[in-house]
Amino acid sequence: MLDSKPASTPSDPSAKVHQDSSTPYPDIPSYRRLVGRLLYLNATRPNITFSTQQLSQFMSKPTMAHFKAATRVLRYLKTCPGRGIMFPRDSNMHLQGFSDADWAGCLDSRRSISGQCFLL
């Protein structure tokens, strides 16, 4: 991964992540570890939250397309290693919240996915 080409966004905007019939990923535990580590990074890197949430839906049957999407998130993180959430001690913080839903955007189950974003 260290020699891979950096990505400018965490996911391909034109690609829909869904349970397709492409080649199953052979090493399911390594996919789960990778997505689990990305979920851990969500605490300080909210810019990867949507992509990571999409990938976490396929923990039981990941495909090569899902693994490729997960490695794209890693390639994106490579472009901005110094970014993250910093909480300064002496500042007046203002909490602001947003929410959104995609209204049955999942191609497999037609379920809605919602998300929230809170800014300080």
N, C-alpha and C positions, 0 to 999 in steps of 0.2 A: 504493500500500500504506500510505502514511502516514496516510491518512484512513479506513482500514478499521476495522471494529469488532474489538476485541481478543477473543481466544478464551481460555476458562478452562482448556482441556486441549489438548495437541498434536494429538490425533486424536479423532474422534467415536467414543465407546465402542460405539455400536450399529451402526456401519458396518464391513463387512468389505471390505478392499481386495483386489480380484482383477481378472483380465483379463476385463473385461466387453465387451459389444458396444455401448457408448455411443459418442458422437461422438469420433473420434480427435483428439488435441490437434494443432493445425496446425504449431506451432513446436517440433519435437522438440529442437533444440539448446538452446533457452532452458529447456526442462524439465530437460534434463541438467545445465545450468549451475546451476539452482536446487537440484536434489537434490545436486549436487556440493558446493555451498556449505553445505548443511545437513549433509552428511557431515563437512565440515571442522569445523563447529561442535560435532559430537559429542565432540570432544576435551575441551571445557570445559563442555559442556551435556549430560550423560548423560540428562537427562530427555526428550530428543527422540530418543534412539537407536532405540527400537522403531518409532516412526512413520517415521523416515528410512529404516530398514532395509526396511520394508514398501514405501515409495515407490521405493526403488532397484531393486526387482525388475522394474520396468516401464520401464526406460530405452530399450528398443528400440521399444515401441509404447505410449506413454502416451496416455491418454484425458483428456477434460475432467474426469472424476471424479477422476483421479489428480492433475491440476493443482490442482483445487479442494482436495484433501486436502493438497497441498504448501503452498498459500497459507494453509491453516489453521495449519500449523506456524509459519509466519511471523507470523501474527496472535497465536499463543500467545507467541512470543518477544517480541512487542511489550509484553505484559503484565508481563514480568519482566526488564527489560534489565540490572539489576544483579546478577542471580544468576549463579553459575558456580562453578567449582572454584578455591579459593584454598589454597595450600600455605604455611602459616606456617613461618618459619625455625626457631623454637625451640618445638617441641612434640613430645610423645611420640605418634607415630601408630601405630595398630593396624590391620593389614590384615585385611579380612574379605571373603570371596567367596561368591557365590550363583550358581546356574545354574538354567535352566528350559528346557522344550521344550513345544511345542504339539501334538506327536504328530499329524502329518498335518493341520494346520490350513489349509494352502493349498488353496483351493477348486479351483484349476486343475490342479495337479500332484499333490496329495495328499502332498506332501513335508512332513517335519517341519522346523520352524525352531527352532533353539536359541539361547540367549543367555546371556551371563554378565555379572555385575555385581560389581565389586570396590570396596570402600569402604575408605578410609583413616581 
